[in-house]
Amino acid sequence: MNATALSLVLVAAVVHAAWNLAAKRISSGGTQFVWLYYTVSAVLLLPVTVVLLVVEPERPQWSWLLAAVVTAVLHVAYGVVLQRGYRVGDLSVVYPVARGTGPLLSVLAAVLVLGERPGVLGLAGAFLVIAGVLVISTGRQAEDPRAVKAGILYGLLTGATIAGYTLWDAHSVTGIGVPPVVYFGLGSLLQSAMLVPGALADRAEVRRIWREQRREVLLVAVLSPVAYILVLFALTMAPVSLVAPARELSIVIGGVAAWLVLGESNAVRRLAGSVIVLSGIAAIAAA
């Protein structure tokens, strides 16, 4: 993989794990929390998006707006399902299952549908990443089995949405040619607008989350766009079949954080799976 693309993806992985740790710390909230951080992100990105639209050498196209609408729908589904998973399951179950399912589906679609050919080493690396994720997220669990099953279910659903937006976003920034920051900025505005009805349905909860957990909202609102904009730039330099699995270094960081910060169990298995994930990333880097 292109060294610049890999660097962007690895930095994005660190940032991504950090915002997911903050999201897990939200004591409740679902749609209301997701709306809050999408809205704060949209407000922060609005002036940057407007400036880039003005100075962009290529005139804005209606296809850019259509692309943003589709990604907004997929990201809203992702945010709501992920947060629901965090309410019923552990970070160390939901996060790795979601992050492993997403790239598996993305790689398969990129090879079978988009016709990408990442090479033997690249494919081996991708599947090592996925194998490592399975090691992290399976095995004996000390937690309530029902909570584990719920966490796996929501992890799988989240992974499906990840695959969907990864493939669409790769098409948008390469095939359609939408500038990455403009693309994410437009998507953020639309995501906030789409979730307004859900936020208005429980205004008291919105106020409570903002009053009691404003720091977490602000952390996610800032770190989530940074992480994904870096990935969008990487997608303009490298195929999605390599970028998607390389992002999963975040699982290693998230697993260690779940152990050290949240006190979740099974540290040895989690670290063993992390070594496998890192081996896969090394293979992708050499592809």
C-alpha positions in Angstrom: 0.0 0.0 0.0 1.1 3.6 -0.6 3.0 4.8 2.4 1.1 8.0 2.7 -2.2 6.2 2.5 -1.1 3.7 5.2 0.0 6.5 7.5 -3.3 8.3 7.1 -5.2 5.1 7.9 -3.1 4.2 11.0 -3.5 7.7 12.5 -7.3 7.4 11.7 -7.3 4.1 13.6 -5.9 5.7 16.8 -8.4 8.6 16.6 -11.3 6.2 15.9 -10.5 4.0 18.9 -10.4 7.1 21.1 -13.9 8.4 20.0 -15.4 4.9 20.4 -14.1 4.8 24.0 -15.7 8.2 24.7 -19.0 6.9 23.1 -19.0 3.8 25.3 -18.7 6.0 28.4 -22.1 7.6 27.7 -24.4 6.2 30.4 -27.5 6.1 28.2 -28.7 7.8 25.1 -29.1 6.5 21.6 -30.6 8.6 18.9 -30.3 11.7 21.1 -26.6 11.3 21.7 -25.9 10.5 18.0 -27.9 13.6 17.0 -25.9 15.7 19.4 -22.5 14.7 18.1 -23.6 14.8 14.5 -24.9 18.3 15.0 -21.8 19.6 16.8 -19.7 18.1 14.0 -21.9 19.7 11.3 -21.6 23.1 13.0 -17.8 22.8 13.3 -17.4 21.7 9.6 -19.9 24.2 8.1 -17.5 27.1 7.7 -14.7 24.8 6.3 -17.2 23.2 3.9 -18.4 26.6 2.6 -14.9 27.9 2.1 -13.8 24.8 0.2 -16.9 24.9 -2.0 -16.0 28.5 -2.9 -12.3 27.9 -3.6 -12.6 24.4 -5.2 -11.4 24.7 -8.8 -14.1 22.3 -10.0 -17.6 23.7 -9.8 -19.9 21.9 -7.4 -22.1 19.2 -9.0 -25.6 18.0 -8.1 -24.0 14.5 -8.0 -22.1 15.6 -4.9 -25.3 16.3 -3.0 -26.8 12.9 -4.1 -23.6 11.2 -2.9 -23.8 13.0 0.4 -27.5 12.0 0.9 -26.7 8.3 0.5 -23.7 8.4 2.9 -25.8 10.4 5.4 -28.4 7.6 5.4 -25.8 4.9 5.9 -23.9 6.8 8.6 -27.1 7.5 10.5 -27.9 3.8 10.5 -24.3 3.1 11.6 -24.4 5.7 14.5 -27.8 4.5 15.9 -27.0 0.8 15.6 -23.6 1.2 17.2 -24.8 3.2 20.1 -27.6 0.7 20.7 -24.9 -2.0 20.7 -22.9 -0.1 23.3 -26.0 0.1 25.5 -26.5 -3.7 25.6 -23.0 -5.1 25.2 -19.3 -4.6 26.0 -17.0 -2.4 24.0 -14.7 -5.4 23.7 -17.4 -7.4 22.0 -19.4 -4.9 19.9 -16.3 -2.9 18.6 -14.2 -5.8 17.3 -17.1 -7.7 15.8 -18.3 -4.5 14.0 -14.8 -3.5 12.8 -14.1 -7.1 11.6 -17.4 -7.7 9.8 -17.1 -4.3 8.0 -13.8 -4.9 6.3 -14.6 -8.6 5.5 -17.7 -7.5 3.6 -15.9 -4.5 2.0 -13.0 -6.7 0.8 -15.4 -9.3 -0.7 -17.4 -6.6 -2.5 -14.3 -4.8 -3.7 -13.0 -8.0 -5.3 -16.2 -9.4 -6.6 -18.1 -6.3 -7.5 -15.6 -3.5 -8.1 -13.0 -5.8 -9.7 -10.1 -4.8 -7.4 -7.1 -7.1 -7.3 -5.2 -6.4 -4.1 -2.8 -9.4 -4.7 -2.1 -12.5 -2.6 -0.2 -10.7 0.1 -2.9 -8.0 0.4 -5.7 -10.6 0.7 -3.7 -12.6 3.2 -3.3 -9.5 5.3 -7.0 -8.7 5.1 -8.0 -12.1 6.3 -5.4 -12.1 9.1 -6.9 -8.9 10.3 -10.4 -10.5 10.3 -9.0 -13.7 12.0 -7.5 -11.5 14.7 -10.8 -9.8 15.2 -12.5 -13.2 15.7 -10.0 -14.2 18.3 -10.6 -10.9 20.2 -14.4 -11.2 20.1 -15.0 -14.9 20.7 -14.0 -17.5 23.3 -15.1 -17.9 26.9 -16.9 -14.8 28.3 -17.3 -14.0 32.0 -20.1 -11.6 31.2 -23.9 -12.4 30.9 -24.2 -14.7 27.8 -27.3 -12.7 26.7 -25.3 -9.5 26.8 -22.6 -11.2 24.8 -25.1 -12.4 22.2 -26.7 -9.0 21.9 -23.3 -7.4 21.6 -22.3 -9.8 18.7 -25.7 -9.2 17.0 -25.4 -5.4 17.1 -21.7 -5.7 16.1 -22.7 -7.7 13.0 -25.4 -5.1 12.1 -22.9 -2.3 12.6 -20.4 -4.1 10.4 -22.9 -4.3 7.6 -23.4 -0.6 7.7 -19.7 0.0 7.8 -19.3 -2.1 4.6 -22.1 -0.1 3.0 -20.7 3.3 3.7 -17.1 2.3 3.0 -17.9 1.1 -0.5 -20.2 4.0 -1.3 -17.7 6.5 0.1 -14.9 5.0 -1.9 -17.0 5.4 -5.0 -18.0 9.0 -4.1 -14.4 10.3 -3.6 -12.9 8.4 -6.5 -15.6 7.7 -9.1 -17.8 10.8 -8.6 -14.8 12.9 -7.5 -16.3 14.6 -4.5 -13.6 16.4 -2.4 -13.3 14.5 0.9 -13.8 17.4 3.3 -16.7 18.8 1.3 -18.2 15.3 1.1 -18.0 14.7 4.9 -19.2 18.3 5.7 -22.4 17.9 3.5 -23.0 14.4 4.9 -22.8 15.8 8.5 -25.4 18.5 7.9 -27.7 15.9 6.4 -27.1 13.4 9.2 -28.0 16.0 11.8 -31.2 17.0 9.8 -32.3 13.4 9.5 -32.1 12.8 13.2 -34.0 15.9 14.3 -37.3 14.0 14.7 -35.7 11.5 17.0 -34.0 14.2 19.1 -37.3 16.2 19.4 -39.0 13.0 20.6 -37.1 13.2 23.9 -35.8 16.8 24.4 -35.3 16.1 28.1 -32.8 13.4 27.3 -30.9 15.7 24.9 -30.6 18.3 27.6 -29.5 15.7 30.2 -26.8 14.3 27.9 -25.5 17.8 27.0 -25.5 18.9 30.6 -23.9 15.8 32.2 -21.7 14.4 29.4 -20.9 17.3 27.2 -17.2 16.4 27.2 -17.9 13.0 25.6 -20.2 14.6 23.0 -17.5 17.1 22.1 -14.8 14.5 21.9 -16.9 12.3 19.6 -18.0 15.3 17.5 -14.4 16.4 16.9 -12.6 13.0 16.7 -15.1 11.1 14.5 -14.8 13.6 11.5 -11.0 13.7 11.8 -10.8 9.9 11.8 -13.0 9.5 8.8 -11.8 12.4 6.7 -8.3 10.8 7.0 -9.8 7.5 5.7 -11.5 9.4 2.8 -8.2 10.8 1.7 -6.6 7.4 2.0 -9.3 6.0 -0.3 -8.2 8.4 -3.0 -4.7 6.9 -2.9 -5.3 3.1 -2.3 -7.9 0.5 -3.1 -10.7 0.0 -0.6 -9.8 -3.7 -0.3 -6.6 -2.6 1.5 -7.8 0.5 3.2 -10.8 -1.1 4.9 -8.8 -3.9 6.8 -5.8 -1.6 7.6 -8.2 0.6 9.6 -8.7 -2.2 12.1 -5.6 -1.3 14.1 -8.2 0.6 16.0 -9.4 -2.8 17.4 -6.1 -3.4 19.1 -6.2 0.0 20.7 -9.9 -0.4 21.6 -9.3 -3.8 23.1 -6.4 -2.6 25.3 -8.5 0.5 26.3 -11.5 -1.7 27.2 -9.2 -3.7 29.5 -7.2 -0.9 31.1 -9.8 1.9 31.2 -13.2 0.1 31.4 -11.9 -3.0 33.3 -13.3 -5.5 30.8 -12.0 -9.1 31.0 -10.1 -11.6 28.8 -7.0 -9.5 28.4 -4.7 -12.4 27.2 -7.0 -13.5 24.4 -7.5 -9.8 23.4 -3.8 -9.2 23.2 -3.2 -12.5 21.2 -5.8 -11.4 18.7 -4.2 -8.0 18.5 -0.9 -9.5 17.5 -2.7 -11.3 14.6 -4.3 -8.1 13.6 -0.9 -6.3 13.5 0.5 -9.1 11.4 -2.3 -8.6 8.9 -1.6 -4.9 8.8 2.1 -5.5 8.2 1.2 -7.8 5.2 -1.1 -5.1 3.8 1.6 -2.5 4.2 3.9 -4.7 2.1 1.3 -5.4 -0.6 
